[in-house]
Amino acid sequence: MKLTQLSYVVIFFIGASFLGATSVCAQAGKEQWIFVGFTKYRDALYIEKKSVSYPSPDIARVWSMIAPSEKSKYRQEIKGELKKLKKSAKGLKYAEILNEIDCRGSKIRFLQILYLNAQGSIIHAAASADYEWKIIYSGSLWQKIQSTACKN
C-alpha cells in the first residue's frame, strides 16, 4: 500500500479494549472513513473501507484511525512515546493503524502505526512492536472492524 501525506494513519494502544457503537460516515481529508465507535478512553475510532485488501482468502487488511481527544489518556501515551523517540507531538491530530484480520479464526493483529498532524503530515511511522494475534471478542469494536473487512 502506497503511503502519501494523506496516507493512512495507524495507531493502536496494545491492550486497548473497545466498546460497541453504530456505524456513521465521516470525512478525513479526501478519504471516506466509517465511524466504528469509541475506545475505552472515549476516542473516536474509524476504518477506511476502501483500504480493505485480502492478502489471502481468510486474511483481510484494513486501516483504522483513532482521533484522540485533547484530554485523552491515549493522547498522553502517544506524546510520551514520541518524546522517547525525541520527536515532537505538537500538532498531533490522529493515528492510523494497519490491521490484519484472520476472518475465519476471529483474530486481529496490528502491522503498522502512523501518527499524523492536522495537515496530514506524518509525525512518526513504525512497524508494530507486537505482531501477536489477539482474539476478537463478540460485541467489541474489533468485531465491528472484522464484520466490515471480512467478506463472510
Secondary structure, DSSP 4 states (H G I P E B T S, - for coil): ----TTPPP----TT--B-----EEEEETTEEEEEEEEBTT--EEEE-GGG-EEEETTEEEEEEEEE--TT-HHHHHHHHHHHHTT---TTEEEEEEEEEEETTTTEEEEEEEEEEETTS-EEEEEE-S----EE--TTSHHHHHHHHH---
